[in-house]
Amino acid sequence: MVEILFAKSALPKDGVLVLPLAEDAPLREDAAALNERHDGALAKAIEAASFKGKAGQSLNLYHIGGYKRVLLLGTGKADAPRRAELLGAALATSLSQESEASLVTTGFSADEAAQIALGASLRAYRFDKYRTTEKEEAKPKLKKLKLLCAAPKEAEAAWSSAKALANGVDFARDLVSEPANILYPAEFAERLEGLKKLGLKIEVYGQKELEKLGFGTMLAVSQGSVREPRMVVMQWLGASGGDEKKAKKPKEPLVFVGKGVTFDTGGISLKPAAGMEDMKWDMAGAGAVSGLMAALAGRKAKVDAIGLVGLVENMPSGSATRPGDVVKSYAGKTVEILNTDAEGRLVLADVLYYAQERFAPKFMVNLATLTGAIIVGLGHEYAGLFSNSDELVEKLVASGEIVGEKLWRMPLAKEGEAYDKELDSAIADVKNIGGGRAGGSITAAQFLQRFVNNTPWAHLDIAGMAWATKDAGVNPKGATAFGVRLLDHFARGFEA
């Protein structure tokens, strides 16, 4: 992560200087003074380049005073959403080949200065642990960013919380980026145990414990793999005592559940070979829940939150579940498995029922790369949102808009109504797929709802949002950790 420093507003005498400029706005304070000292050089360059200060616009100036480089960055309209954060992202991109730089934050509050730092940190992320031959000139070099502020102490305090969030996002990105031969259920669980140092209480359930609990649908997914499953329960009790030694039993906590299929071949219902390598990130829901819990603990959030992840590998073998098999879930319902590639819902069914039974949550939210159908419907701009609670929908959508992780509400029927009736089985309580491809993301959500008992609940289908094929905003190409920032903001609304 780029080292972030905050200092008083006085301009440095040399190095790389960054000056933000709002759209169609005059030069302000430090920039105006620098312009005057150098015979209007900034104003002349701005006019010659038709620089308007639009978001994403940049202008490099050289041979200004003793500076190696003066970079003007457009910030767009003064009231543009996420203006500070996106400035930070543009900053990280523009300065990738500089080792350090100073940014003037005139016109931004202390909280906004921290958001600039957050944007820069998120965009500067790279997963390069397996690159051994990359040329030195191709590597990003930015190591230190100094933000010049009117109130550096206040900005640094705000950054402390934002940095914990950035760390949580990067933790989730690391998990999603790992190849499946490295990150399998046991290894995933071991990495989560490392979060104990943040004050999280971590419980790990292995094969025997899951068998004893009766997690029949989750175990049906994992039984074709030599990699044994895990369920991990993470507790952050910031409103009930903090760390695991002092914490009391949580009352109406927020509960977050993540699908963690560390690799999905489809099982006996084998996927096509083309693109199957992408299925290493079929655990992005579990990655997001893990990153969220790390963020909440890292910033000592005054909220009780529980994160649960079901971790399995879905493989074809002589021991794999066959299409047509019937298994019994933790809830006691029998499930006819007609398609072994509709496996994420089987994992979530057991974990969701266990979560609500054990913790009696105020709200329960699950995240999953559940269906390709949601990508057909919404593309890569929105995650699908299914919920039985209008209040929960309102809060989640609002948080998504604020942080730039957008949700679109999809229909969800009551039991026995259209959509839901498609899941009725001829020989069991429920089957794991509907009658055809039509409405596939909806029938998947209907299946999950069969394992939710009147708890206010939302299902986020993040299949189209977990991985970015190009750089955009605060996300470099690759794992996005979609959901971490959204749910961190959501959780802030419940802090004591």
N, C-alpha and C positions, 0 to 999 in steps of 0.2 A: 504494500500500500504506500502511496505517496505520503511523505511526511508533511503535515500541515502545521504552519506556524502563524500566529497572529501578533501583530505589532502596531504601534502608533502610526498615524497616517503620513508621517514625513516621508517624502520620496527618497529612495536610495540614489546614490550618485552614479552607479553603474550597473552592469548586468542586463537582464531582460526585464523590461517593464511592460505590464499589461494595463491598458486603460479601457474600461467598458464605456460604451456610448449608446444611449437610448435612441430609438428611432426618431429622426428629425429633431433632435435636441441639440442645443448648443454645448460647446465644451464646458465642463464644470470644474471649478476650483483648481485642483492640481494639474489637470490637463490644460486648462486655460493658462495657468501660470507657466507651464512648460512651453506652451505655444508662444507666449509672449517673450520668453527668454531667448527663443530661437527664431525671432523675426517672422513669426506666423507660419513656421514650417508645417505644423500639424494641419492647420486650416487649409493651407495650399494643397497639401497632399490629399486631404479629404475631398476637396473640390475637384481636383484632377482625376481622382479615382471614382467619382460619383458615389462615395461612401455615404450611405443613408442611416447606418446604425440598425439595419434590419437584423432580426435574429439569425445567427449563423454567419453573418457577413464579417469578414476580417480584412485588415489592411496592415501590412508590415512596413515599418519605416526604419531606415538604417542611417547611421552617421548623424544621429540627433544627440548632441552633447556627448557625454561619455558612455552612452548606452550601447551595448552590443546590438540591441534590437528593441524597438518600441512597437508593440502589437496593439492595434485598436480592434476591439471585439464588439460587434453589434449585439444589443440585448433586446431589440424589438420594442414594442409598446410598453410604457411604464406599468400598465396594469395587466400585462400578459401573464397567463397562468404558468407557474413553475419557472418563472423568468430567471431567478437566481440559480436554481439547480441546473437548468439547461445552459446557462452561462458557464458554470463549472465544467459541464461535459464538453462544451466547445473549447474551453481552455485546455483541458487535458489532451484533446486531439491536436490543437494548434501547437502545443508545446512539447509534443512527444519526443522531439529530438534535442530538447534543451535539458540540462541537468537540474536547473533551478530557475525560479522566476518570482517576481513580486507583482501582485495585483492590487490596484487601488480600488477600494470598495465604496468610494463616495457615492451617496445616494442609496445605499443599501443599509438596512438595520443590522444589528448584531446577529439576530436569528437568520437573516438572509445571508450574511457572510458565512454562517455555518452551513447553509444550504448550498452555497457555491462550493464549499469544500466537499460536501457530500456528493454533488454532481461530478466533481473532478475525480474523486476517489472511485466512484462507481464506474465511470467511463475508462479509467486507467487500468482496470482489472485485466489480467491476462492469465490464461491457464497454459503454461509452457513447460511443465515439469518433465515432459517426455521429449522435448526438442533438444537434440544434441549437436546439430550441425548448422544451426541458424547463424547467418553472418552477423557480425557485431553491429554493422550499420543498420540492420533491419530491426534491431531490438529497440523498444522505447527506452528513453534515458531519463525521463523526468523523475527526480527523487525528492525534491523539496519545493514546496509552494508556500510563499509567505503572503498572507492577506493583510493589507494595510487598512486598519479600521479606526474609527473614532472611539470605539469602546472595545478594545481587544480582550479584556478579561471576560466581559459578557459574551463575546463571540466564542471564546474558548470554552466557556461553560456550556453554551448551546452545542458546540461541536462535540463535546464529550458524549452527549446522548446520540447525536447523529453518527458519530464514529462507531458506536456499538451497533447501530443499525447497519452501517456499511459492512462491518465485520460479519454480521449475520447473513447479509446478502452474499458476501464472498464465500462464506462457509457453504451455503446452499449451492452456489455456482460450482464450487470445487466438487461437491458430491455428484452433481448432475453431469459434470464434464468427465469424470473418471470412467475408464472402460470397464466393462462388466467382468473381465478376468481379474481385475484389481478390487472392484467394489461389488461384493456379493453380500448376502444378508448378514453373515457373521461379522464381516469387516465393517459394514455400515454400522451395525450395533456397537462395535468396539470404538468407532470414531465418536459416536454419540456419548459413550461413557466418558470420553475426554471432556465433555461439557460440565462434568461435576465441578470442575475448577471454578466455574462461574456461579456456583450455588444451586444448580439444578439437581433435583432428585431424579435419579435414573434407575429404572427397573427394566431388566431384559428377560424376556420369556423365550425359551428355546423349544425344540421339538416336543420334548416330554411334557413340559408345562402346557403347551398349546393342546396337546392330545388330552391332557387331564381336564383342561377347561372345556373341551368339546368344540374347538374351532374347526368344524368339519369342512366348511366351504374354503377357508383359507388354506387348510392342509391339502385339499383336493388340487389346488393350484401348484403347490410346491412338490407334490409327491413324485413327479417325473424327473426331478433334479437331484444330483448328488449333494447339492448345497442345501443344508437344512434351513428352515425359515426362522425368523425372529419377529417378535413384537416388542417394541420399545415404548415405554411410558415415561414421559418427561414431565416433571412437575416444577413449575415456578410459582411459589406462593408468596408473592410480593405484598399482598394485602393481609396475609395471615401469619406473618412471621419471617418471611424471607428464605433463609437457607434450610436445608433438609433437617438440620439438628434442632432448629427452633420452630419449624413450621407446624401449625395446627392443621386439622382437616379442613380443606377448602369448602366454602359454602357458595353454591351456585357459581362455579368457576366458568370461564370461557374454555371451551374444549375444541381442539383442532386435530383433525385426523387426516393422515396422508397415505395415499397409495404408494407402495414401495416395491414395484416389480423391477428388480435390478437388471433383468434382461427378459424380454418377452419374445419367444419364438412363435407364440400362438399355441404351443403344445401340439397335440395330435391334429388339431385344426390349424395346420402349419401355415404361417404367413408366406407370401412370395419372397424370394431372395432379395429382389431389388428394394433397397431402402431399409432392410432389416437391421442394419447397423445402427440406425437411429433408435432402436429399441433399448439401447443402454440408458436412455433418459426416460424410460417408462416409470422411473421412480421419482420424477420431478415433484410430484405432490408431497411425498415424504421428505424430499430435500427442502422444499419450501417450509414445511412445518418445523423441520429441524433448525433451519436458519432463523425462523421466527422466534423459536424458543431461546436460541442463542442471543438474539437481539434483545428480547425482553429481560433476560437475566443480565446481559451485559450492561444495560442502562438502568438496572435495578427498578424496573417498572413496578408501580404500586398496584398490581392487579394479580388475581389468582388465575393462572392459565395452565391448562394441561395439554400436552401434545402427545399423540399416539401415532405410531407408524407401523404398518404391517409390511414386513419385508420378505419377499419370496423371489425365486427364480422360476420361470415357466418354461419347461423344457419337454421335448418329446422323448419317450423312452419306453421300455417294456413295463415300467411301473407307473406311467403317466395316466392321468384320468382320461377315460374314453368318452367321446360324445354319446350321450344317452345314459350315462351314469347318474345315480341319485345319491346325494349326500345329505347329512343332517347338519344344520348350522348351529352356532352357539345359541341362537334365539329359540331353537327347538323346531324351526320350520325345515321341511325337506325341500331340496332344490334339485330339479332335473337339469343337468348340465348338457345343453344341446350343442354348444360351441365352446371349446376350451380356450379360444382366443378372446372370449368375453370374460376374462379372468379378473380384471381389477375390481369389478363389482363384487366378486366372490370374496376377495380379500377384505374389502371395505365392509361387507355385510356383517362379518363377525366382529371386526374392530369397532364399528359404529355401535352395535348393540351392547358390546362390553362397556364402551365408554359412557353411554348414557346410563346404564344400569349401575355402574360403580360410582360415577361422579355427579350424577343429577345436574347436568350443566344448565346455566342460564341460556346460553346459545351454543350450538354445535355447528362447526363448519368443517366440511371435508374438501380436500383438493386432490384432483386426480387427472392424469392424462388419460381420460377414460375412453373417448371415442374419436375415431376419424370423422364421424358424422358432424361433430361440432365444427370442424375445420371447413367442411363443405358449406355449412350454414353461415358461419361468422368469419371465416378466413383467419387472418392473423392480427386482427385489430381489437377484438373483444374475446374474453373468456365467457363461456356460457354459465349462467347463474340460474339454478333451480332451487326453489325454497317453499316451505310451508308457512312462512312468516313474512308478512308485509313489512313489519318493523325491522326485521333483520335485513331484508332486501334494501330498504331505504338507507340503512347505515352502511352496508357494504358498498353499494353503488356510489354513495357520497365519498367514501374513503378512496375508492378506485379513481374517481375523477380528480381528487386532490393530488394523488401521488402519480397519476398517469398510468395506472393499471386498470383498464376499463372492463366493466362487466355489462352483459346484456341479459336481461331476464327472459327466460324461456318458459313455456307452459309446463305445468305439472298438475296432473289430474288426481282426484281423490281415489281411494281404493274402490274398485268396482266400476269406475268410469272408463270412457274411451282412453286409449293409451295404456292404462293400467291393466285392462282386461286382456291385452295382448300377451301378458305374462302368465296367464292361467295355464297350468299344466294338466294334462290328462291323467297323469299318474302320481304327481307330487303336489306340494303346496304352491310351488312357483317354479317357472323355468327361467333360465338366465338370459334368454334373448326373446325379442318380440317376434312377430310373424313374418318380418321381412326387413329390407334395408330402410324403408321409409321411417322417418322419425327416430333413427337409431340412438341419437343422444338423449332423446326424451324417454324412450323405453328403458334406457340404462339408468336414468335418474329415477324412474318409477320403481325399478328393482330396488334401488337403495332405500327408497321411501318405505318399502315393505319392512325394513328393519329399523325404522325410526318410530318410537312410540310417543307421539304428542310432544316431543321436545322441539322447541324452535330450532330449525335446522336449515342449512344451506349447503348445496353441492356446487362446487366450482369445477367445471370441466375445462382444464387448462391445456388441452392437447395442442391447440394452435398457438399457445403463448410461451411454452416452456423453453423453446430454442429459437434463436434469431439467426437468419441466414445472412444478415448484413448488419453493419453498425447502424444504430439509431438512438438518438437521445443519450440517456445515461447507460445504455446497454451496448457493449461491444458485441461483435458477432459471437454466437455461442450460447451457452446457458444463461438464461435471464433471471432466474430465481423469482419468477412471477409469483406474487402472492405474499412474499415476505414483507414488503413495504406496505402493501394494502392492509394486511392484517395487523401489522404493527400500529398503523394509524387507527384502525378500527379499535384495537385494544386500548388506545389512549383515551377513548371516550368512556372507559369504565374504571379508570385509575382513581384510587382513593385520594 
